[in-house]
């Protein structure tokens, strides 16, 4: 009885499949199944890219495409116009270059610490330790939290009357406004984003570690290889393809960081923690008048840089094989 009920949907659509097969033929039938997905990718992914390209070569603060005059590469030249690229104050859009400078410092530091924490955690949780499943869940838990929740939680911890200053007060130390100092604010943006996302990369690395044959480790144990030698000569080389994937994903995620920093510091103090995605958001949506063309041009420059970086990294990795 249950089998008959379960087969009712299949029987209902069976005449449609027969008609479709007869109409377009068996060889073209897979395209009928792919068509809905291809249409969604075209509409929700490719079409916005083309619209963004159009915005980047048009001007004014009008939102509708037919009301925007064509300005060519004017938006790009405005962003890139600088007398001295090492001094943002000499650029026509100094905030863009300050955000870019922050990004150039933020990404290497964040990715380095992110991969280091994820790798160490994955290796530790891959071993035979007590309550291993519990600790895996604990380290992965921040990934499931909303970035806004993460930022608000750490903002509560780091505020002048927050828990961190409360702990310092217990030891007789002076309270400190952590997010008002540019250097400390930049440090905490890295710390919070690493804390929030390292669990995701830990899971990927953990899966890579579990795919390494145990026979290799047993042979190294018989040869009395030290743990450090096993790690550097067996684990890391055999984990290299996974590390490459993690590295590329970590760089892309780092460049796109927005939510945590926007809620935690708002890009401040001043522009000390403003990154490029926040500049794009504020230029296109928060500033008055809204400059959609400039924001679109900045986003395309960022996307092109990420694409080139990914292709170069994959090419270099392919040449090493």
N, C-alpha and C positions, 0 to 999 in steps of 0.2 A: 504493500500500500504506500509506504513512504517512498519507495523507488519510483512509483508511478507519479506521485505528486512532485518529486524532485525533477522528473523529466518533462514536466509540463512547459516550463520556459523554453527548453530546447525544441520541443514540438511546435511551439507557437511561432518561433522564428525560422523553423526549417523551410517553409514555403518561400520565405524571403531569400534565404541562401540559395535555394535551387533556382529561383528566378534570376538572381544576381550572377550565378555561375553560368547559366544559359545565355545571359545578355552580354557579359564582358569576357567570358571564357575562363578556363581554369588558371591559365598563366597570369592573367591580370587580377585574379581574385585577391592575392595578398595585398595589392595596392588599395583595395577597398577597406581592408582592416587597418592599413597604415594611414589612410586619409584623415581620420579624426585627429590622430596625434600630430600629423604633419600640419594640419590646419591650425591646431592650438599653438604649435611652435612658431609658425609663421605669424600668427596674430598677436601672440603675447611676448615673443622674443625678437623676431627679425623686424617686424613692423615698427616697434618702438625705437630700434636702432636707426632705421632710415628716417624716422621723424626727428630723432635727435640730431642726425646729420643735417637735416634741413634747418632746424633751429639754429645750428651753429654757424650757418652762412647767411642768416637773416638777422635783422635788428628790430628795435623798438620794444616796448613792454606789452605789446598786444599778444594775447594768447593764441588767437585763431591764425592758422597758417596763411590764409588768403589776405590777412591784414598786416603781414610782416614783410617789409621791403628787403630785397636781396642786397647784402653788403659784402659778399665774397669772403675773403680770408681776413676781414677786418677784425673780427673777434679774436682770432688766433694771434694776429700781429699785436693787438692790444695786450694780450696776456704775456707775450714773449718779449715785449719792448722793454729793454733795460740798458742803462749805461754801463753798469757793473753788476754782473750776475751774482757776485758774492756779497753784494750790499743791496738788500731788498728795498731800502729807502730810495734808491735811484731808479726803481722800476715804476712803470705807469700803474701797475696793479701790485703794490707792495705786499698786500695781504695774501695774494696768491703765492708769492715767492716765500713768504714767511711760513705759510702752510706747507709748501713743498719742502722747505728746509727742515721743518719739524718732522715731516714724513720720512725724509732721508735719514734722520737720526733714529726715529721711532722704529721703523721696520727692521733694520738689522738687529737692534737690541732685543726687540720683542720676539722676533723669530728665533734668535739664538737661545734666549732663555726658555721660550716655549718648547723648542725641540729638546733642549737639555732636560727640562723637567719631565716632559712626556717620555723620553727615552729611559731616564733613570727610574721613573715610576713603573713603566712597562716591564723593565727587567726585574725590578723588585717583586712586582705582582705576578710575574711569570714563574717565580720560584715556589718551592713548597713551603708556604708559610701558613700559620694558623689564621683562620677567618679570612682567607684570601678573597672569597666572593664578597664579603662585607666591605673590605677595603677597596675592591674594584668599584663597587657601587658608590662609596664615599667620594672617591676621586672623580668619578664620572658625573656625580650629582650636579655640580655647578653648570654643566653643559645644558641641562634640562631647564635651567632657570631663564627667565626673560632677561635680556641685557639691561632693561630698565630696572628690574628688580635687583640685579647684581649691583648696578651703579648706585641706586638708592641705599642699599644695604651698606656699601662701603662708604658712601657719603655720611651716613649716620655714624659709622665707626670713626671716621677721620675728622669730623667736625670738632670745633674747639671744646665742646662739652660732650664729645663722643667717648666711646669705650676705650679707645687707644690712649687718649689723654687721661682718662680715668685710671688706667693701669699705671701710666707714668706718675700720676699724682700719688699713688700708693707708695711708690719708691722715693717720693720727695722731689721728683723732677718737675721742671716747669712745663706748663701746658704750651702746646705749639699749634699754630694754625697751619696744618699741613698743606691744604689746597690753596693757600694764599701766597705761598712761595713758589716761584716759577720752577726751580730745580726739583723741589719735593713734589710738586704737582705733576711734573713730567715723569718722575720716578713712579708715582702711584698709578698713573695711567697705564704704564707698562705692567706693573705688578697686578693690577686688577684684571687686565685683559688676559694675562698669562693664567691667573687663577681661574678665570671663567672658561677658557677654551682649551687648556692643556689636556683635559680629560678626553676630549674628542680625538686628539692625535695619539693619546695613550692607547686608546682602543685599537686604532689602526696598527700601531707598532706592536701591540700585544698579539694581534692576529698574525702579523709577520713573524714574530718570535715563535709562535706555536706551529708555524709551517716549516721551521727548520728541523731537519731530521735529528732525532735524539741519538742516532748511532754516531754522529759526528762528535757530540759531547761525550759520549761514553768512550770513544777512542782517545779523546783529549784527556779524559780522566785516567785512562790506563797509562798514558804517557806522562802523567803527573804534571800536566800543564797548570800554571797558576791561574786563578780566576781572571786576573787582568789580561793575561795572554789569551785566554779563551775568548774574552770579550772583544779584544782588538783584532785577533786573527781569525775568529770564527763568526761571532755574533754580528759584528759591524759589517764585514764584507758580504755575508749572506743576507743581511738586511738592507743592503744598499738600494735595491730597486724600491723598496717600501719607503726608505728614508727620502728618496728623490720625490716620490709622490707627496709625502708629508711636507717636505720643504716647499714645493710649489703651492700646495694648498695653504700652508701657513703664511707664505708671502702674500698670496691673493687676499686671504682673510685679514691680514695685518694692514694692507693698503686700504681695504674697504672699511676699516674700523670707524665707527661713527657713534652708535647708540650709547655705549658705556661712557665714552669721553664727553659726549654732549650733555649727558645727565650729570656726570660726576663733576666736571669742571666748567662746562659750557665753552670750552676752548681757551679758558683763561688760566691764570690771571693775565689779562691783556690778550695776547695771541700765543702764549707760551705753549699751549697744548692743542692748538687748532691744527687739524690735519686737512688734507685736500678734500675729502668727501664732505666735511663740514663746511668748507669754503664754497663748494659747489651748491650745497643746500641753501646756505644763507644768501648767496648771490642770486639764485634762481627763485627762492621762495620767501625768505625772511626780509631781505633788503627792500627798501622803497626808493626809487621804482625797481621792480623786479627785472633783472637782466637775464632773460631766458637764453639768449644767444651766447652770452659769455659763459654761463653755467654749462651749457651744452658743449661748447668748445673745450672747456676745462675737463669735462667728463670724458670726452673723446680722446684727449691727450693722455689722460690717465689710463683709459682702456687700451690705447695703442701701446703705451709703455709696458703694461702688464702682458699683452700679447707677445711683444718682442722678447721680453724677459723669459716667458715660458718657452717660446720656440728655441731661444738660444740655450737655455738650460737643458732642454730635451735633446738638442743637437749635441751638446758637449757630453751629455750622459751617453748618447748613442755611440760617440766616437771612442769612448773608453772601453766599450764592450769588445 
